[in-house]
Amino acid sequence: MKKQVIVYTTNDCIECDMVKKVLTQEGISFETRNVSANSQYQKEVENLGFMGVPVTVVAHRAVKGFTNELKELMELAKS
């Protein structure tokens, strides 16, 4: 069973768009949570220990940005 993937994003965020594009290319479905549209989502990001986006969450692991750690999360999402 694939794990739930959440991408916290905001409007006009190039790095956010890159994360979503790579996930889509890899065939990984995800839920987008726009922190600009919902203050609760901003609180969730802060509770994860981050102040900015993109933040990608898979199986209780979270990473910020478009990094090598994101690749690890993508593998986790596929398993």
mmCIF file of the C-alpha atoms, coordinates in Angstrom:
data_MODEL
# 
_entry.id   MODEL 
# 
loop_
_atom_site.group_PDB 
_atom_site.id 
_atom_site.type_symbol 
_atom_site.label_atom_id 
_atom_site.label_alt_id 
_atom_site.label_comp_id 
_atom_site.label_asym_id 
_atom_site.label_entity_id 
_atom_site.label_seq_id 
_atom_site.pdbx_PDB_ins_code 
_atom_site.Cartn_x 
_atom_site.Cartn_y 
_atom_site.Cartn_z 
_atom_site.occupancy 
_atom_site.B_iso_or_equiv 
_atom_site.pdbx_formal_charge 
_atom_site.auth_seq_id 
_atom_site.auth_comp_id 
_atom_site.auth_asym_id 
_atom_site.auth_atom_id 
_atom_site.pdbx_PDB_model_num 
ATOM 1  C CA . MET A 1 1  ? 0.000  0.000  0.000   1.00 0.00 ? 1  MET A CA 1 
ATOM 2  C CA . LYS A 1 2  ? 1.366  3.393  -0.951  1.00 0.00 ? 2  LYS A CA 1 
ATOM 3  C CA . LYS A 1 3  ? 1.886  5.889  1.822   1.00 0.00 ? 3  LYS A CA 1 
ATOM 4  C CA . GLN A 1 4  ? 0.118  9.245  1.978   1.00 0.00 ? 4  GLN A CA 1 
ATOM 5  C CA . VAL A 1 5  ? 2.215  12.113 0.657   1.00 0.00 ? 5  VAL A CA 1 
ATOM 6  C CA . ILE A 1 6  ? 1.489  15.725 1.598   1.00 0.00 ? 6  ILE A CA 1 
ATOM 7  C CA . VAL A 1 7  ? 3.168  18.734 0.013   1.00 0.00 ? 7  VAL A CA 1 
ATOM 8  C CA . TYR A 1 8  ? 2.797  22.028 1.846   1.00 0.00 ? 8  TYR A CA 1 
ATOM 9  C CA . THR A 1 9  ? 3.060  24.840 -0.661  1.00 0.00 ? 9  THR A CA 1 
ATOM 10 C CA . THR A 1 10 ? 2.234  28.474 -1.292  1.00 0.00 ? 10 THR A CA 1 
ATOM 11 C CA . ASN A 1 11 ? 1.361  30.623 -4.274  1.00 0.00 ? 11 ASN A CA 1 
ATOM 12 C CA . ASP A 1 12 ? 4.115  31.500 -6.760  1.00 0.00 ? 12 ASP A CA 1 
ATOM 13 C CA . CYS A 1 13 ? 6.690  29.157 -5.175  1.00 0.00 ? 13 CYS A CA 1 
ATOM 14 C CA . ILE A 1 14 ? 9.076  27.841 -7.825  1.00 0.00 ? 14 ILE A CA 1 
ATOM 15 C CA . GLU A 1 15 ? 10.654 25.277 -5.506  1.00 0.00 ? 15 GLU A CA 1 
ATOM 16 C CA . CYS A 1 16 ? 7.179  24.039 -4.544  1.00 0.00 ? 16 CYS A CA 1 
ATOM 17 C CA . ASP A 1 17 ? 6.326  23.621 -8.214  1.00 0.00 ? 17 ASP A CA 1 
ATOM 18 C CA . MET A 1 18 ? 9.549  21.640 -8.750  1.00 0.00 ? 18 MET A CA 1 
ATOM 19 C CA . VAL A 1 19 ? 8.693  19.248 -5.910  1.00 0.00 ? 19 VAL A CA 1 
ATOM 20 C CA . LYS A 1 20 ? 5.177  18.671 -7.266  1.00 0.00 ? 20 LYS A CA 1 
ATOM 21 C CA . LYS A 1 21 ? 6.496  18.176 -10.799 1.00 0.00 ? 21 LYS A CA 1 
ATOM 22 C CA . VAL A 1 22 ? 9.027  15.525 -9.725  1.00 0.00 ? 22 VAL A CA 1 
ATOM 23 C CA . LEU A 1 23 ? 6.450  13.667 -7.640  1.00 0.00 ? 23 LEU A CA 1 
ATOM 24 C CA . THR A 1 24 ? 4.076  13.677 -10.602 1.00 0.00 ? 24 THR A CA 1 
ATOM 25 C CA . GLN A 1 25 ? 6.807  12.455 -12.971 1.00 0.00 ? 25 GLN A CA 1 
ATOM 26 C CA . GLU A 1 26 ? 7.577  9.611  -10.556 1.00 0.00 ? 26 GLU A CA 1 
ATOM 27 C CA . GLY A 1 27 ? 3.914  8.612  -10.430 1.00 0.00 ? 27 GLY A CA 1 
ATOM 28 C CA . ILE A 1 28 ? 3.567  9.511  -6.754  1.00 0.00 ? 28 ILE A CA 1 
ATOM 29 C CA . SER A 1 29 ? 0.167  10.901 -5.865  1.00 0.00 ? 29 SER A CA 1 
ATOM 30 C CA . PHE A 1 30 ? 0.089  13.624 -3.246  1.00 0.00 ? 30 PHE A CA 1 
ATOM 31 C CA . GLU A 1 31 ? -2.173 16.033 -1.426  1.00 0.00 ? 31 GLU A CA 1 
ATOM 32 C CA . THR A 1 32 ? -1.366 19.724 -1.803  1.00 0.00 ? 32 THR A CA 1 
ATOM 33 C CA . ARG A 1 33 ? -1.884 21.956 1.221   1.00 0.00 ? 33 ARG A CA 1 
ATOM 34 C CA . ASN A 1 34 ? -1.549 25.658 0.441   1.00 0.00 ? 34 ASN A CA 1 
ATOM 35 C CA . VAL A 1 35 ? -0.423 27.549 3.556   1.00 0.00 ? 35 VAL A CA 1 
ATOM 36 C CA . SER A 1 36 ? -1.480 30.855 1.948   1.00 0.00 ? 36 SER A CA 1 
ATOM 37 C CA . ALA A 1 37 ? -5.070 29.672 1.686   1.00 0.00 ? 37 ALA A CA 1 
ATOM 38 C CA . ASN A 1 38 ? -5.379 27.979 5.086   1.00 0.00 ? 38 ASN A CA 1 
ATOM 39 C CA . SER A 1 39 ? -3.747 29.174 8.319   1.00 0.00 ? 39 SER A CA 1 
ATOM 40 C CA . GLN A 1 40 ? -4.161 25.699 9.835   1.00 0.00 ? 40 GLN A CA 1 
ATOM 41 C CA . TYR A 1 41 ? -1.759 24.353 7.217   1.00 0.00 ? 41 TYR A CA 1 
ATOM 42 C CA . GLN A 1 42 ? 0.801  27.000 8.241   1.00 0.00 ? 42 GLN A CA 1 
ATOM 43 C CA . LYS A 1 43 ? 0.440  25.814 11.853  1.00 0.00 ? 43 LYS A CA 1 
ATOM 44 C CA . GLU A 1 44 ? 0.990  22.218 10.710  1.00 0.00 ? 44 GLU A CA 1 
ATOM 45 C CA . VAL A 1 45 ? 4.219  23.250 8.950   1.00 0.00 ? 45 VAL A CA 1 
ATOM 46 C CA . GLU A 1 46 ? 5.395  25.055 12.088  1.00 0.00 ? 46 GLU A CA 1 
ATOM 47 C CA . ASN A 1 47 ? 4.535  22.005 14.226  1.00 0.00 ? 47 ASN A CA 1 
ATOM 48 C CA . LEU A 1 48 ? 6.787  19.973 11.930  1.00 0.00 ? 48 LEU A CA 1 
ATOM 49 C CA . GLY A 1 49 ? 9.608  22.372 12.803  1.00 0.00 ? 49 GLY A CA 1 
ATOM 50 C CA . PHE A 1 50 ? 9.688  24.454 9.618   1.00 0.00 ? 50 PHE A CA 1 
ATOM 51 C CA . MET A 1 51 ? 8.961  28.092 8.892   1.00 0.00 ? 51 MET A CA 1 
ATOM 52 C CA . GLY A 1 52 ? 8.802  27.925 5.100   1.00 0.00 ? 52 GLY A CA 1 
ATOM 53 C CA . VAL A 1 53 ? 7.733  25.722 2.225   1.00 0.00 ? 53 VAL A CA 1 
ATOM 54 C CA . PRO A 1 54 ? 7.865  23.436 0.364   1.00 0.00 ? 54 PRO A CA 1 
ATOM 55 C CA . VAL A 1 55 ? 7.593  20.794 3.035   1.00 0.00 ? 55 VAL A CA 1 
ATOM 56 C CA . THR A 1 56 ? 6.947  17.218 1.929   1.00 0.00 ? 56 THR A CA 1 
ATOM 57 C CA . VAL A 1 57 ? 5.613  14.677 4.428   1.00 0.00 ? 57 VAL A CA 1 
ATOM 58 C CA . VAL A 1 58 ? 5.614  10.900 4.020   1.00 0.00 ? 58 VAL A CA 1 
ATOM 59 C CA . ALA A 1 59 ? 4.955  8.433  6.848   1.00 0.00 ? 59 ALA A CA 1 
ATOM 60 C CA . HIS A 1 60 ? 5.624  10.939 9.633   1.00 0.00 ? 60 HIS A CA 1 
ATOM 61 C CA . ARG A 1 61 ? 8.901  12.091 8.019   1.00 0.00 ? 61 ARG A CA 1 
ATOM 62 C CA . ALA A 1 62 ? 9.153  15.632 6.733   1.00 0.00 ? 62 ALA A CA 1 
ATOM 63 C CA . VAL A 1 63 ? 11.735 17.439 4.631   1.00 0.00 ? 63 VAL A CA 1 
ATOM 64 C CA . LYS A 1 64 ? 11.908 21.014 3.454   1.00 0.00 ? 64 LYS A CA 1 
ATOM 65 C CA . GLY A 1 65 ? 12.862 21.955 -0.043  1.00 0.00 ? 65 GLY A CA 1 
ATOM 66 C CA . PHE A 1 66 ? 14.073 20.178 -3.113  1.00 0.00 ? 66 PHE A CA 1 
ATOM 67 C CA . THR A 1 67 ? 16.927 18.121 -1.626  1.00 0.00 ? 67 THR A CA 1 
ATOM 68 C CA . ASN A 1 68 ? 18.482 14.667 -1.598  1.00 0.00 ? 68 ASN A CA 1 
ATOM 69 C CA . GLU A 1 69 ? 16.294 13.914 1.423   1.00 0.00 ? 69 GLU A CA 1 
ATOM 70 C CA . LEU A 1 70 ? 13.306 14.381 -0.864  1.00 0.00 ? 70 LEU A CA 1 
ATOM 71 C CA . LYS A 1 71 ? 14.605 11.494 -2.994  1.00 0.00 ? 71 LYS A CA 1 
ATOM 72 C CA . GLU A 1 72 ? 14.647 9.307  0.121   1.00 0.00 ? 72 GLU A CA 1 
ATOM 73 C CA . LEU A 1 73 ? 11.057 10.257 0.897   1.00 0.00 ? 73 LEU A CA 1 
ATOM 74 C CA . MET A 1 74 ? 10.026 9.471  -2.663  1.00 0.00 ? 74 MET A CA 1 
ATOM 75 C CA . GLU A 1 75 ? 11.450 5.964  -2.300  1.00 0.00 ? 75 GLU A CA 1 
ATOM 76 C CA . LEU A 1 76 ? 9.599  5.598  0.994   1.00 0.00 ? 76 LEU A CA 1 
ATOM 77 C CA . ALA A 1 77 ? 6.378  6.728  -0.699  1.00 0.00 ? 77 ALA A CA 1 
ATOM 78 C CA . LYS A 1 78 ? 6.798  4.084  -3.382  1.00 0.00 ? 78 LYS A CA 1 
ATOM 79 C CA . SER A 1 79 ? 7.350  1.241  -0.909  1.00 0.00 ? 79 SER A CA 1 
# 
